[in-house]
Amino acid sequence: MSSTLEGRIAVVFGVANKRSIAWSIAQGLHQAGAKVLITYQNERLEQEAKDLIESLPGAEGYMCDVSSDAEIDKLFAQLKERHGKLHVVVHSVAFAPADELKNDFINTTREGFRIAHDVSVYSLIAVSRAAAPLMTDGGSIITMSYYGAEKVVPHYNVMAVAKAALECTVRYLAFDLGKHKIRVNAISAGPIKTLAARGISGLGDMLKSHAERAPLGRNVEVAEVGSTGVFLASDGSSGITGEVIYVDCGYNIMGF
C-alpha cells in the first residue's frame, strides 16, 4: 500500500499556531503530496493562520467557526465549487471554558458542559455530514482524542467526558459512512505543550508523569502525531476505521 497522497485534497480544522497538532498533520499531508486547505475560526486568528498557510506552497485558507452550521455549510459549498471533491478531513478542534478545567468536576456548569460537547464533539458530526457528499472517491476523517476519555486525569474534567463522547461518535460515524468507503478514526495523543493544552491546570505534572511511566521513557513529539495523521489519511490504513490509535509512547498500556 502506498502512503503517497498525490492528487488528494485535504481540509484541516484546528490550526492555531505552529505548535499545534493540526499544523503538524497539515505539514505531513503537504509533504505526502496532498493539496491542503486550512481553516481558521475567525478574523482574530486569520493573520497567524495566513502566515502558516503561505509557508505551504499551494495551500489555501478559509474562515470557518465549527460551532456554526451556517459557516460549515458555506465552507463546504466553497470547497465544492473550487475543488469538486475531497479526500481527507482532519478535525483537531476542542474547547471548554477555562474555569471548567480548574474547578472540581462536580462543579461543572450546565453551560460549560454544553459548550464542551458542542464544539468538541458535535462539530465532528456536522463537519462529517457536510464533507461526505464531496468524498465521492471515499476517504478518511481523522479527529483527536486523549486518554482522559478512559481514565481520570485530574483537571481534565468536562473535556474528558467530551472526549469519551467523541470516541463513541467516531464509531457511529464509521458505521454510517463505511458504505461510502469513508473511514473515521481518532488519534489519542499523549500530552503535548500546545496552546490548547496550556489551558489545563497541572499540565507540567501530567507531562512529568507520562515521561516517567511510558515504556519509551519520554513524552510524544508533535511530529509523531502528525505522521500518524498522514498514515490514517493514506491507503496504508485502508482497512482501519472506527478506531482510536494511541500515540503516547505506550503510556496507555501501563497499570501503574
C-alpha positions in Angstrom: 0.0 0.0 0.0 1.2 3.5 -0.8 1.5 6.4 1.6 1.5 9.0 -1.1 -1.3 11.5 -1.2 -0.7 12.9 -4.6 -3.9 14.2 -6.1 -5.7 14.1 -2.8 -7.4 17.1 -1.3 -7.4 17.6 2.5 -9.1 20.1 4.7 -7.7 20.7 8.2 -9.6 22.2 11.1 -7.9 23.4 14.2 -4.6 25.0 13.2 -4.0 27.5 15.9 -0.2 28.1 15.6 3.0 26.3 14.5 3.0 24.2 17.7 -0.5 22.7 17.2 -1.1 19.1 16.3 -3.3 20.2 13.4 -0.4 22.1 11.9 1.9 19.1 12.2 -0.6 16.9 10.4 -1.1 19.6 7.7 2.7 19.8 7.1 2.8 16.0 6.8 -0.1 15.9 4.4 1.6 18.5 2.2 4.8 16.6 2.2 3.0 13.5 1.1 1.6 15.4 -1.9 -1.9 16.4 -0.8 -3.5 19.7 -1.6 -4.0 21.2 1.9 -6.9 23.5 2.8 -6.6 25.1 6.2 -9.5 26.7 8.2 -9.2 29.3 10.9 -12.0 30.2 13.3 -12.3 34.0 12.9 -10.7 37.2 11.8 -8.6 37.4 15.0 -6.8 34.2 14.1 -6.7 35.0 10.4 -3.2 36.6 10.2 -1.3 33.9 12.1 -3.1 31.2 10.0 -2.2 33.0 6.8 1.5 33.2 7.8 1.5 29.4 8.2 -0.6 28.8 5.0 1.9 30.8 2.9 4.7 28.5 4.1 3.0 25.6 2.3 3.1 26.2 -1.4 -0.4 25.7 -2.9 -2.2 25.6 0.4 -5.4 27.6 0.8 -7.1 29.2 3.8 -10.8 29.5 4.7 -12.6 31.0 7.7 -15.0 28.7 9.5 -16.3 28.6 13.0 -17.4 24.9 13.5 -19.9 26.0 16.2 -22.0 27.5 13.3 -23.9 25.2 10.9 -24.2 28.2 8.5 -20.4 28.7 8.4 -19.8 24.9 7.9 -22.3 24.9 5.0 -20.7 28.0 3.5 -17.3 26.4 3.7 -18.1 23.2 2.0 -20.1 25.0 -0.7 -16.9 26.9 -1.4 -14.8 23.8 -1.4 -17.3 22.0 -3.8 -17.2 24.9 -6.2 -13.5 25.3 -6.1 -12.3 21.7 -5.9 -15.3 19.5 -6.6 -14.3 16.7 -4.3 -12.5 16.0 -1.0 -10.4 13.0 0.3 -9.3 13.9 3.8 -10.8 15.8 6.8 -8.7 16.5 9.9 -10.8 17.6 12.9 -8.5 18.8 15.6 -11.0 21.0 17.4 -11.8 21.0 21.2 -12.8 23.7 23.6 -14.2 24.1 27.1 -14.4 27.3 29.2 -11.2 27.7 31.3 -13.0 27.6 34.6 -14.3 24.1 33.8 -10.7 22.8 33.7 -9.7 24.3 37.0 -12.5 23.6 39.4 -13.6 20.2 40.7 -15.5 18.2 38.1 -18.6 18.1 40.3 -18.9 21.8 39.8 -19.2 21.6 36.0 -21.8 24.0 34.9 -24.6 23.2 32.5 -23.4 25.8 30.0 -19.8 24.6 30.3 -20.9 21.0 29.6 -23.0 22.2 26.6 -20.2 24.3 25.1 -17.6 21.5 25.5 -19.7 18.9 23.7 -21.0 21.3 21.0 -17.5 22.5 20.0 -15.5 19.3 20.7 -18.0 16.6 19.6 -21.0 17.8 17.7 -18.7 19.7 15.3 -17.3 16.4 14.1 -20.8 15.2 13.2 -21.6 18.5 11.4 -18.3 18.6 9.5 -18.6 14.9 8.5 -22.1 15.4 7.3 -21.1 18.3 5.1 -17.9 16.6 3.9 -19.3 13.2 3.0 -21.1 14.3 -0.3 -17.7 15.6 -1.5 -15.9 12.4 -0.7 -17.1 10.6 -3.8 -13.9 8.5 -4.0 -14.1 7.5 -0.4 -11.7 9.0 2.1 -10.6 9.5 5.7 -11.9 11.6 8.5 -9.5 12.0 11.5 -10.1 13.5 14.9 -8.1 14.0 18.1 -8.8 12.3 21.4 -6.9 11.8 24.7 -6.5 9.1 27.4 -8.7 11.1 29.8 -11.6 9.7 27.8 -11.0 6.4 29.6 -9.3 7.1 32.9 -9.5 10.0 35.4 -6.9 12.7 34.6 -7.2 15.4 37.3 -8.4 18.8 36.0 -9.3 17.4 32.5 -12.8 17.3 33.8 -15.6 18.0 31.3 -13.2 17.8 28.4 -12.6 14.1 29.3 -16.3 13.5 29.1 -16.4 15.2 25.8 -13.5 13.1 24.5 -15.4 9.9 25.6 -18.4 11.1 23.6 -16.1 11.9 20.7 -14.6 8.4 20.6 -18.2 7.0 20.6 -19.1 9.4 17.8 -16.1 8.1 15.8 -17.6 4.5 16.0 -21.1 5.6 14.9 -19.8 7.7 12.1 -17.5 4.9 10.9 -20.6 2.7 10.8 -22.7 5.2 8.9 -20.0 6.2 6.4 -18.4 2.9 5.8 -20.8 2.1 2.9 -19.4 5.2 1.2 -15.8 4.0 1.7 -15.2 6.8 4.1 -13.1 5.8 7.2 -13.4 7.6 10.5 -10.7 7.3 13.2 -9.3 9.1 16.2 -5.7 9.7 17.4 -5.3 9.6 21.1 -2.1 11.6 21.6 -0.1 11.9 24.8 0.1 15.4 26.4 1.9 18.0 24.3 2.6 21.6 25.0 0.1 23.0 22.6 -1.8 26.3 23.0 -5.0 24.3 23.9 -3.1 22.1 26.5 -1.8 25.1 28.3 -5.4 25.8 29.5 -5.3 22.6 31.6 -4.3 23.1 35.2 -1.4 20.8 36.2 0.0 20.3 32.6 3.6 20.2 33.9 2.7 17.3 36.3 0.9 15.5 33.5 3.9 15.7 31.3 6.3 14.5 34.0 4.1 11.6 34.9 3.8 10.5 31.3 7.5 10.6 30.7 8.2 8.6 33.9 5.7 5.9 33.2 5.6 5.5 29.5 7.5 2.4 28.2 9.5 4.6 25.9 10.5 6.8 28.8 9.6 10.1 27.3 6.7 12.2 26.0 5.5 12.0 22.5 6.6 14.6 19.9 4.1 16.6 17.9 5.7 15.4 14.6 5.0 11.8 15.7 1.3 12.6 16.0 1.5 14.3 12.6 3.0 11.2 11.0 0.2 9.1 12.3 -2.3 11.5 10.8 -0.7 11.1 7.4 -0.8 7.3 7.8 -4.6 7.4 8.6 -5.1 9.7 5.6 -3.3 7.3 3.3 -4.2 4.0 1.6 -1.8 2.3 4.1 -4.6 2.4 6.6 -7.3 1.4 4.2 -8.6 -1.4 6.5 -8.8 0.7 9.6 -12.0 2.5 10.7 -13.8 3.3 13.9 -10.6 3.0 15.9 -8.7 5.0 18.5 -5.0 4.9 17.7 -2.7 5.7 20.6 0.4 7.8 20.0 1.6 8.3 23.6 4.9 6.4 23.8 2.9 3.5 25.3 1.6 5.3 28.4 -1.9 3.8 28.0 -0.8 0.2 28.4 0.5 0.8 31.9 -1.4 -0.2 35.0 0.8 1.9 37.4 
